Each structure stands twice: as C-alpha cells, then as structure tokens.
Amino acid sequence: MTSSVIPRIALCLTALVAADRLSAQTSALSARRAVAQAAPDTSAPLIRRTEYGVPHITASNFRGVGMGLGYAMSEDYGERVLRVLLRNKGWMGRIFGADSVGGDWNALLAMQRVRETYHLLDADTRAVYEGFADGVNRWIRANRAALPAWAEPVFTGHDVAAGDIGQANVAAAQRLVLRRLRSDSLSSTPSGAREEPAYSEDGSNAWALAPSRTTSGRAILLRNPHLSWTAGYWEAHVTVPGKLDFYGDFRIGGPFGVIAGFNRDLGWATTNNATDLDEVYALDVDPADSLRYLFDGVSQPMRAESLTVWVRGAAGLESRTRTQWSTPLGPVVHRTPGTIYVVRTGPAGEYRGGQQFLAMMRARSLREWKAALAMRARATSNLTYADRAGNIFTIWMASLPSIPHAATGDSLFTRARTSNDIWTRLLPLDSLPQFLNPRGGYVHNENDPPHFGNLRAVLDTSRYPANVERGSFDLRSQLAVQLIGGSDKLSLNDVMRRKHSYRMLLADRVKPDLLRALRADSSTPALAAVASLLRRWDNTVSPESRGSTLFETWWRLYAAAARDSAFAEPWRWAQLATTPRGLGRPDLVRSSMLAAIDSMQARWGAVDVAWGEVHRVRRGAVDVPVGGCSGALGCFRVLGYERAPDGKLAANTGDGWVLAVEFGPTRPRAYSVLAYGQSDNPTSPHHADQAELFARGQYKPVWFTEAEIRVHTQRSYRPE
C-alpha cells in the first residue's frame, strides 16, 4: 500500500500524545511503550505463501499464530486492517476528522468492557490477540516509509479484542421507537420499476453430505458466502504443532472473524440468519424525578456516563463529549415525559467470541465442537458441520432471549413494570432448531428459516418460541435441494460442479405462462420474435445463454407492476418446494415485455444479447464474462452487479469465497476459489489472479499437509 491510497494527514504523533495527556484515554505514547514492552516470547512464526498467495503460518505457540495472521493480513489488506483497529480503538475521529467519528463513542464502551474482562479470557486467546497486534505493528514498522503519517505501531491486544465485544445496537433501537411512536409502518413501500435490479445478495450457501450420499463414503462440506466483494474474504492456514491445524477464511481486521474452515477432523460453514436478539422495554418515569424510573414498585435511578472522543479539526484536536444514559436492563435509546425506552440485547457485553472460535478451530470431534458452541459467545449465524467420523449437523444459532411473554417482533416495545416482564436467560442450545444426521443424508442452508434444513424431516414451527425465525422457503433454497438430489451419490467434483450451476429456477416456474401469454398476442412481430427467443433459451444464466438477459429485464418490470400478485400460486407451506409458480397477472405481460424490449434496445442495441456479453468479472486487468444471477431469481450461483462506466454490469457481490472439502480417513481433500484474489493491493500479483478462475467456475487445490506446502511454497519468510 502506498500513501496514494489514503492522502497523508498532516498530524504528527506528538500532537496526539499531547492531546491524550488532557484526556482520560490511552495515549499514543503509552500504547507504543506497551507494545515495546510486550516483546515476543518466541521466535517469529514462519509464513509460507503458496500459489495464489495463500499464507500457511506455522508457529510454536498461539502468540506466533496471531503475529503471523496480523502480519500477513496487513501485507494483503494494508490500511484496511489499520482502519479496523483504529475504529476498535475509538480513534477514527482524531485521525480522519469529524466525518469519521461515527462509532468512536461505541468503541469507548467496547474498550471499557475489554478492560473489565480481558483477564478472564483463556491464555491462548489472549496470546492470539496480542500476537495479532504485534504482527500489525511489525508490518507498520517494516513499511513505515510507504504508509501515511497517521500509520503508527500503536496497537495492543486490547484493540484487537475490542472488535469481538457484543454490543446493543442503540441507534437501530432508537429508530424503532421513533417510528413506532410516529405510527409509521416498518415495512417499506414498494417502489416503481428501477433502472437496475434492486435485489440484495447478502447471504450464503452451505451443504453437508453424509457418507451415505457420497461416492467416496466420506462426508463433504460446501460453503460460499454472498456478501459484498469489498467485505474482504482472506484465506489462511494456521498451525501450532500438536495444538492447532486449521484452514479457513478470516474477515479483515482480526484473527477470529472465521466464516468457514476445517481441520483434519471436522469443518463448518456459517450462513446468515434472521434473529430477534433484543427487546425494547418501555419503563414508567418516576413522576417525582424525571431522571428516575419505576420498576418492581421502586424508584430507580438512571446512570449517566460521559463519553469523550477526540476529533481532528481545523485548529487541531478538540474534544467532543456526549452522555450515555443506561439502566441495569440496558442503554436508554429514547425518552418522553412519561416513559424511558431501553434496549436489552442477548449478546450485549459478551467478550468470549474469539475464545469460542478458537475452541471450534481446535475441536477434534462433534462433542468437542458442540461444547464450544455451548459457550453461546457468538450472537448469530446458522452453522453447518461435517466431520471425519461421518457426522453432519446444522443448527440455527442465536443468542436468543427466553422471553416471558408473547414475542412482539421488531414493531412493538414491551411495557415493563416488574422483573416478571423481562427476559433473564438465553434459550438453551439444545432447544434451538437443529438437525443431526437426518434422513436423506444431507443438511443445507441458504439463509432460509431453520425448519427446512432437511426436507425429509421438516421441523414443526409450533415447537419453537415465537422469536425463532419463521418464513418461506425461497427459490434459491428450493434449487439447492434439487441440486443435492433425492438419493444421488455425489462425488466431491459433483458438488463443486453443482455449486456453479447456472440454472435459474424462476424461469422454470413462470416461463410456460409467459410463453402462453406471448402466443396470445402473436400478431405483434416484436412479441413473436422474443417468444421464439425465450422458447430456445435453456433457462440458465450461463455466459453463453441468450434469452436470459431479456427475461431478467422483463421480470424486473413485470414484478414491479404486479407487486404481490406476480405469481399465480404464491409460496405455500403445503407445497413448500414447488411454489411459487405461474404468472398471476398475465394481463401485464404485453406491456412489461414491450418495455423490456425497449430497454434492451436502448441499452444494448439488441434483444438477443448473451448474458456474458453484459455481465462481467472485472478486477485489475481481468475483464471476462461471468454467469450467475440474484438468489431472488432462483440462482444458486449468486451474483449481484453494478453498472460500470461503459454501461456493462460488473459483479460486485454474491459468490465470493467457495470452499468444498471432503473428510478422508487421514486427511481432508479440499478446493477453493476466491472470486477476486487474496490481496486488496492493486500492485500485488494476487490482486486478481483468481478472478478468471472464478468466472469459469473453476477451483484451486487447497494445500493442507506439510508435504504439499513444501512442494508449493513460492515465498518463505518471518515477520521482521
């Protein structure tokens, strides 16, 4: 990274230190002194980069693992790592000015919690945090001349750990209360047709296949997330001989943002879920004192805490202070003359998230892995699991409160007058929706509600509390089950190939009605021509497919006009894997198709345009066609796009990191692909070296054994 990425800021460290002496916060000077005193207690870890720049970090202890992760991650993501740690530290405003102060106050609260709890973490977890900070600091010192003036080696283990502190979302709760008080609807009003698809691709896919469903007789795990390509997926392999041997994906800025991965014995994948982790309580104000509230028949005081951050201004650093009001039930998010509103959140204050992930990474069996889950230190995510013993498992994880009243959802707040009105514990782990080795030999999750993890054993929603996620079984998930198949025995190659399926399930469901509607208006030449094109189309979004671009353009316009009546048969529980289907408004087909034709002609100059002509993967010098579409259209190979200056659509979200692993008797066999490359630095040879591989639906082998790593090492070094 060079200083051209972020302009140099004319702010010297001595000024920061002087300001800190006036504040209650840790000074840059003291932080640097702490780093200097915390010298590594062992030799630096060995980092070996194999093809595509994947780091394999071998260390004699857990501090070395953290150091290797911090150093190697900084090599690839540079200033992005530093910004995450500055945000954790609550220093964004003092470095980048008022526009960046955003989360500094919240960061102070998280840092307070770190100071209270850091010593309670186990020694290995603390060592990883401290090593990570050391690795980042070493990288800064080694590259000082190329970095902006604000980049200083000031980070500590506390700064890293602060990123794993659970906090209540005060701002979201405040918006909720204000909307409710104004009687505004929480559902968005459907808008008219948009120039570009408005689909959200945030999500993931995950499968686990039991030995009974594989040609090798071994369990297989598949994982791929669908977040923005700016989210930063980063592969690494970490080893402490005899204690840890884990390969996975780490989110930028810390050592424990593990999306998915595996060791010799087991692996897991995360997918996003929809959780209701908090409740907003309305407390009665004490009529005699507006700063007190009534609870359990007693007047209770609110607690006021002053939080001060430093902000860079035209005249130098200036302090900004705000008061955070709170109660033992949670922080105050809004006040009216008669009511105080507070939010109580399941994961608030939780500090052991890193410790739980480290335990999951080290687990050798399902029993040990579930024991790590029992810590309940990670707030959300579905977890899909497979292991060498042949077990498959999935669980809808959530720090879900056990509420003593009917769930109100996110649209209501609860009047709380006594302790009987509030929740005091989380739902037990065993009571959460889960599948262990179910009939059919598979589990899957594509961000659907938890009940559909195996269609041969659909969970009864009435068995679960009202704050457990409900909802429909969407098209992407239905296609996933079709790809898994009813009784097919799949090889690892089969799984990898099916992951990159170009099929669009929506077309299967509505194209027959679309063609019938077009035939009914065959007198219009333009409609007759597109009907012929769509009949020939194979219902895929492969780069070569013709008809797919037109269909997607038409559906967007038709669905915007038809709104809730788009389908003839909406999704139904009784037909959960075959609905929705058909067109509910065939009378809108003519107008929406003519509009789609006009749009295609104006945008591309033709109607018969191949998907890959306009849908591209662009990264560095790479510019290649790619197949994939929105999960809302029933694609399993999920991609979202943004309009490029030349008018074409460049992939920028969706399938990012794909991992497929088969657990053998002695070692796992795995393949992966990172859609854009290992490094965020445009000058790195690994910035875009996987982009074309991904676009073609191909993978790279994962090197896991010592023998493989030695053969494929292209660079070997230790942090300076």
N, C-alpha and C positions, 0 to 999 in steps of 0.2 A: 504494500500500500504506500502511496506517496501522499505528500501534502496537498496535491491537487484534488484528491477525493473530498476532503473537507478543508476549507480555507483555514490558514493559520489564524489563530486568535492571539492578538497582542495582549496577553495576560500572563504574567510571569508567576511562577510558583510562590515566590516570596510574598507577593501581594495576597495570595490565597492564605498563606500561613498567617500573615498579619491580621487578616480579617478573622481567621479562625480563633485567634487569641482573644478576640472580642466576643466570640460565640461560645456556646456550650458543646459544639460539635468537635469531632476529632479533626485535628489539623493535618494538612498535607505533610508537614514536617514530622509529626509524631507517627503518622502512618508509614512514612518511609523508614523511620527509625525502627518501627516494629518489624517491617519486612526484613531489614538488615539483620536484626537480632534473631529472626526465625530462620536461620541457615539450615539447608537440607541436612538431614541426619544420615544421609547415604549418598552414594554416587548418583549422578543424574540418570534417568531412565534411557534406555535405548529406543530410538524411534526408527523404524524401517518402513519406508514408503515403497509399496508395490505398484504395479500398473494402475493407472488412473489416480495415482496419488493417495491411495488409502493408507493411513498410518497404522502400523502394528506396534504397540507400545508395550515394552517389557520392562518391568521394574521389580526391585527386590522387596518393595513394600507399597502400601497404599498411598503414601505421600508421593512416591515416584509416579504412580499411575495418574494422580491428579496433576502433577507437574507436566507429564507428557501430554495429557489432554489439553491443558491450558496453553502450552507452548505450540503444539501442532495446530490446534484450533485457531490460535491467533495468526499463525502463518497463513492460513487459508481464508480467514474472515476478518483479520486485522481490526480495524477501528470499530467494526460492529460488535466484537467482543468487548472492547473497551467501553462502548456506549452502554451496553447492558450492565456492566459492573458500575459505571458511573451512576446509572439510574438506580441500581440497588443501593448505592452509597448515599443517594439524595443530593448529588452534585450536578445535575443537569443544568439547573438554572445558573449556578455560579460559573459554569464553563461556557454555556451556549446562550445565555440570556433568558429574558422573561418568556419567550415563546417556547422554551424547552422545560420550564419549571414543572409542568404537568403533575407528575407523580412524586415530586420531591417530598411533599408532606406525608404522603402514604409511605414513602421509603423510610422516613424517620420512625414511623410507628413499627414497621417491619424490623428496623435495626434495633429498636428497643426490645422487641421480642427476641431477637438473636442474642442480645446481651443477657437476657434472662435465662435462656435455655441452652446456649451453645455447649456449656459444660455437661449437659445432660445427654448429648449425643454420644454414641459409642466412639471409641478412639479411632477406628478405621474410617468412619465417616468424616470426622474432624480432619483426619490426615489427608483425605482426598480434597476437601475444601481448601485446606492450607496449601497443599501441593498445587492445586489449580491456580490459586492466586500467585504463587511463586513462579509457575510456568509463564503466566501472562506477564508478570514483572520482568522476568528474564528476557522475554521476547521484546518488550519495550526497550530495555537497555541495549539489546543487540541491534535494534533497528532505529535507535533514537534519532539519527540524522535525517531519516526519511519520513518521520512522523510529525504531526502538528505540534505546536508548542505546548498544547494542553495535555499531551500524552505523557504522563509521568508514572513511574513504577510505584504506585501508592496503594495497591490493593492488598487486602488481607482476607483470611478465611472467612471472617465475619461478612465481608462484602459479597462473597460468593454464596454463603449460606442464606443471606437475606433474600435471594431470589426464590428460595423454596419455602418461604413463610406464607401460610394461608392467611388471607385477609378477607373481611367483608367488603363487598362491592357497595360502598356507601353512595356513590354517585348514581348507580343504577337503582338502588332502593329509593333514593330521593326522587328520581324521575317517576318511579312507580307511584309514590304517594301523591305527588303533584298532579299526575294525570288522573288518578282516582278522585282526588278532591275536586278537580275540574269536571269530573264525569266524562272525560274523554275516553273513547274506545281505545283499547290496547291493540286491536287488530288494525293493520294498515289497510287503507282504502285502495282497491285495485286501480291501477292507473291504466291509461290507454296503451296502445302499441308503442313499443320502444324501438329505437333505431337498431340497438344491439340486444341480444338475449340478456335477460336480467336474472339468470339462474345463479344461485350460489352453489359453488362446488366444494365448499368446506365439508370435509368428511373423510371417510376411509373405507377400504375393503379388508376383510380378514377371513381366512378359511383355516380350519384344521380338519384333516382327514385321518381317520383311524386306519390301522393296518388292514382291516377287512376291506377297505375301499382303495387300496393302492396295489399296484402290480408288484412292488418290492416287498410287501408285507410290513412296511415301516411307516410310521406316522409322518405326515407332511404338514407344514405350516406355510401359509401365504399371507403376505402383508403389503399393502400400499396405501399411503396417506394421500389426501386430496387438498392440502392446504395451498396457499399462495406459494409460487416459486420464489418469493422473497422471504419466506419463512425460515429458510436455511436448514436443510437436512444435511447431515455430515456424518459419514461413516468412519468408524474407528474400531480397532481391536485392542483390548487391554488385557494384560496378563501379569499376574503375580504368581510365580510357580508354586503350585500346591494349594493356592488360595482363591484364585480368580482367573478365568479364561473366558472372556465374553466378547462377542462381536455384535455391534448394533449401530443404531442411528442415534446421534446426540444432537439436541437442539442447541443453537448457538448461544453462548454466554454462560454455560455452566456444565458441570460434569454429570448431572443426573437427569437431564431432560430427555430420557430414553423413550423413544417412540416404539421401538421394537428391537428384538435381538435374540441371541441364543448363546448357549454354552454347549459343552459336549453332551449334556444330558437332557436339556429342555430349551424351549423358547416360547416367546409370547409376542403378541401384537396388540396394540391399542387402537381403538376406534372411538370417535367422539360419541357421547350420548347426551341426551337432554335431561338435565337434572333440576330438581327444585330443592336446593340445599338450604334455603333460608326462609324465614318468615319475618314479616314486618308486623310489629306489635304497636298498638295504639294504647298509650298509658294516660290516665287521667292526671291533669295538672293539679297540684295542691292549691285550692282557692286562696290559701293564706300566703303562698310564696310561689311565684312563677318559675323559680329555679328548682323546685322540688316536685315530686310526683307521688301519687298514692299507689301502694302495692302491698298486698296482704294486710290491708287496713292500716298501714303505717306510712307516714310521710317520709319519703326517701330523697336524699339529695342527688342531683346530677353532679357528675365530676367534670370539671373543666381542665383541659390540658392545653397549654400554649405551645405551638409548634413553630419554630423559626427556621427559615431557609435563607440562603444567601443567593442573590441574583446579580448577575453582571449587568450593569447599566452604563450609561454614557460617562458617569463620574466615577466608575469603579464598582466595587461590590457594595450592595445595600441589602439590608435585612428585610424580610417580609414575614410577618407573624400572623397566624390565624389560630383561633380557639376551636378545639375539637371537644364537643360535649359527648359524654358517654354515660352509660349505666351498667350495672353488672350483667344486664341482659344483652347489651350490645351498644354500638355507637348510635347517637342521635342523628337522624337524617332529615328531620323537619320538625318545626314547632308551630302550633297555632295557639291562640289564647287559652284553649281548654285542653289541648292534647299534645303529648310528646310522642313522636314516632321513632321507633328504634328498629334496627335490623339485627336478627340473631342468625348466624350462619354456621353451618356444620363444621367446615374446615377452618374457621377463624382461629388464628393463633397456633395452628398445627405447625410444628417445626421439624418433624421427623421424615419429611418426604424423601430426602436424599438417603437417609438411613434405610427406609423401606426399599427403595430401588436397588441399593447396594445388596441388600439381603436377597432380593429377587434375582439379581445377576449372579449371586454366589450359590443359589439353591441347587441341589442335586436331585431332587425328586418333587413330585407333586405335593407331597406332605410338607416339605420344607418351603416350597414356593407359596402354598396357601397360608402357612404360618406367617410368612412375610406380609401377605395381604391382610391378615388379621390385625396388623398394626393400624389399619384404616387411616394411614397418613397421607395418601393421595386422594384428592377430593372426588375425582370423576374418572370416567373412561370405561368403556367396555374392554375386557381383556379376553383374548382368545389364545389358547395354550395347546401345545403338543409336546410330547417327550419321547425319549428313547425306549421307555417301557411300553409305549403304545397308547398311553392315555391322551385323550383330547378333552378340552374343557373350555367353557366360556362363562363369563359372569358379567352382569351389569353392575359395575362398581359405582358407588356413590357414598359420600359422607352424608347419608340421608337421615334427617331427624325422625325420630319416632314421635309423631305429633299426637297430642291427647284429644284432638278434636277433628272434625271433618276437614280435609285439605281445602284450602281456599284458592290454591293456584297463585299465579302472579298478578291477578287482577284485584285482589282484596287484601286488606290488612285485618288482623285479628285484635279484637279488644281484649286486653289482658289486665285483669284486676287482682288475680291471685296466682300463686305458684302452680295451681292446677291448670292454668290456661297456657302454660308454656312447655316446650319440649326440654328435656334434660339429658337425653341419651340418643345415640345413633341406633338405627336398626342393626341388629346383629348380622354379621357377614353371611351366615348360613340362611338367613331369611331373604336375601337378595335373589332376584331371578338368575338362574344358572343351569347349565347342562353339563353333566359328566358322563362321557362315554354313552351317548344316547343311541337309540335305534337308528339305523341307516348309516352309521359310521361317519358322521360329519357334524360340524358346527360351523356357523358362519355369522358374520355381522357386517352390514353395510350402513351403519348408523340407524337401523330400524329399531323400533321398540323391542325390548328384550324377549318378548314372548315367542318370536319367530326364529330363534336361533337354530331350531331343527323342526322341520315341518311334519315329521313323524311323531313329534311329541310337543305340540304347541302348548305353551303354558296358559293356564286359566287365569285371566286377569283378575278375577274376583278373589284369588288367593292373596293378592298383594295390596298393601296400603294404597290409598288414593294418590299419594305423592310419588308413586312409582310411575315411570313414563308409560303412557299409552299412545296409540296412534295406528296408522295404517301400515301396510306392507307395500313399500313403494316399488316402482318398476325396476330400478337398479337391483334391488334385493331379489325380486322375482327372477330376473335374468340370472343372477348369481346361482340360485338354486337349480335353474335349468342347466347351467354350465357344469355344476357339480354332478348333476345327473342322479337318477334314482338308484341305480345299482352299479354304475360303471366303475371299473377298477382303473384308476388313473396313475400314470407314471409322473415323476417329477417334471419331465418335459411336457406332458399333457397339461399339467397345472399351469406351467409357465406360458404355454401357448394359449390356453383358455383365458388367462388373465388379460391378455391383449386382444381378446375378441372385439371385433368391430361392429357387432350386431347392435341394432337399435330396436329395443323391444316395442317402443311406442308405435313404430311403423307396422309391426306385426298386428297390433291391436286395432289400428284405425285405418290402415290403407285400404282394406276391402270396401269400407263405407265411403272413403274418399273417391275411389275409382268409380263406384256406383253413382255418386253424385255428379262426377265429371261426365260420365256417359250420358246422364240425363240431359246434359247441355252440350251435346256433341256438335251442335250447329255453330258453335263459336270455334273458329280454327285454332286459336291460341290455346283454348282449353283442351281440345282434342290432341294437340301436339304434346302438351305436358302430361296428359293421361297416358299417352304411349310411352313417354319417357319414364314415368313412375311405374308402369307395368313391367318394364325391363329392369328397373332398379332392384337390387338384391337385398334391400332393407339393411344395409350396412353403411358405416361411415369410414370405410377403408379409404386411403388416399386416392385410389383409382375410381371410386364409386361415383356414378353420375345419377342424379336424381336426389341425392342426399341433401345437397345444399339448397335445392329448391324446396324439398319437403320441410327442412328445418325453418326456412324463411316463411313458408306458408303456415306452419303450425304456430309460430310465434304470433302471427297476425290473427289467425283463426281463434286461438285460445284467448287472446286479449279481448276479442269481440264477444266470444261465447261465455267467458268467465266461468261460473260454477256449472254451466250446462255443457261444457266442452265434450264430455263423454256421454254416450247413450246409457251406459251402465257404470256408475261410479264404483269406487272400491267398496267391497262388501266383505265382512268377516267370513260369511258362509262360502265365499268364493275368493279367498284371500290371495290365491296365486294365479287367478285368471281374470281378475278385474283390476283396474278399469278397462273398458273396451268400447269400441264403436263410437260414432260421432253423434252427439246429442243435438247438434244444430246443423244438419245438412243444408239448411237454407242459407247458411253463411259461407258455404264452401266456394260458391262462384265469386262473390265479392272479394273474399280473402285471397283466393288463388289469383285473380286478376291483379290485385295489389302486390302479391308476391312476384308475379311476372314482371310488373313494372319495376319493382325494387331490384330484381336480378338484372334486368336490362340496364338500369341506371348505374348500378354498382359494378357489374362485371361485363356488361356488353353482350350477355347471352344468358339463356336459361339452362342450357346443358353444360354446366360447369362442374368439373370433378372436384370432390371435396378437398383433395390435397393441393389443388391449384390456388386455393384461397386460404386454407388452414395450414399454418406453418409452425415449425420449431425454429426460433431464431435466437442464437446465442453466440456472441463473438462473430466469427466469420461464417458460422454454420447457418444455413437457410435452406431447410428441407421440408418437404410435405409431411404431414402427420395425420393419422386417423384417430378419432376419439371425439366424444361429444358430452353434453351435460348428462349427469345422472338423472335429471328430471325427464329426459327424453328416453330413459331406459338403457343408457350405455353403461357397461361395466368398465370399459376403458374411458375413464372420466377425464375430460379436458375442458377448461374454460379459456376464453380468448379475449384479447384486447385489440382494438383497431390500431394498426401501425400507420405511420405517415403515408405510406403508399396505398393505403386502403385495405390491405390484406389483414387477416386475423392471425395474430401471433399468440401461441399458447403461453399463458402466464399463471395458470392454476390447474389443480387437478392432480392426476398421477404424478408424483414427484419422486419417491423412492420406492422401488419394488424389491421385495425380498421373497425368495422361495427357498425353503430348507427342508431336507429330508433327514431324519434322525436314524443313523445307522447304528449297528451294534458297538462299534468302536469310535466312530467319529461322524459328525454331521457332514452332509454334502449340500452346498448352498450356491445360489446365484443371486445377483442383484443388479440393479441399474438405477443410477441417479440421474434424473431427466436432464439436468443441466451441467453437472460436473461438481467435483469436490471443492473447488475454490471459488470464492467470490471476487478474486483479484483478476481483472481482465487480462493482465500480463502473464498469468500463470498458464502453463501448458495443460493444466487440469481444470481450466475455467469452462471449457465447452467440449471436452473430449468424449463425453458420454451422450451428448445431445443427439447426434445422428444415430448412435446405437439405440437409444430410446425410441426415436422416431420410427425406426424399422421394427420395433417390437422385439429387440434382442437384449441379451443379458451379458454380464461379465461374470466369470467364476469368482467365488469368494475363497480366498486363500486363508486357511484356518490352522493347519498343522505347522509345526516348526519346519519340517522338511519343505513344505510348499512355500512358506515365507522366505526361506533361504534362497530357493531357486528363483523366486520372482522379485526379490528386493532390487530396486533401482537406485535407492539412496538410503544410506545408513548414517545416523548422527545422534548426538546427545545435545540437549538444551545447553546453551552457553552460560 
